[in-house]
Amino acid sequence: MSTVPHSDDVLPADVETVNLPEVSERLGIPVTRVHDLLRDGALLAVRRAGVLVVPEVFFDDDDEVARFLPGLVAVLRDGGYDDGEILKWLFEEDDSLPGRPADALHGHRAREVMRRAQAMAF
């Protein structure tokens, strides 16, 4: 049996998270499919207080995975970043953005986040 990919908890303490059964319920899919999304890089998880969780901000208002997240993760993984490094970057304040890249995935700044990820990766 393979393990579910996750990183250490590199998230700031104030980041709201959702456990995997809740992710399953929100997306309307079995938990095993959530495991597949984690393996495929469509989502990223951390182990917080012994429980695998996904940052709340990775979902849009319609309880779907943020549109640009899977592509962003793929670009950064291809560029040699591990999931912990990706999460650190996503949740680090960036005054030039402004805000955190993770928050910018939900609006017109998402394309700028993708552009920056592409520049970082290559």
Secondary structure, DSSP 8 states (H G I E B T S, - for coil): ------EE--S-TT--EEEHHHHHHHHTS-HHHHHHHHHHTSS--EEETTEEEEEGGGB-TTSSB-TTHHHHHHHHHHTT--HHHHHHHHTS--TTS-S-HHHHTTSTTHHHHHHHHHHHH-
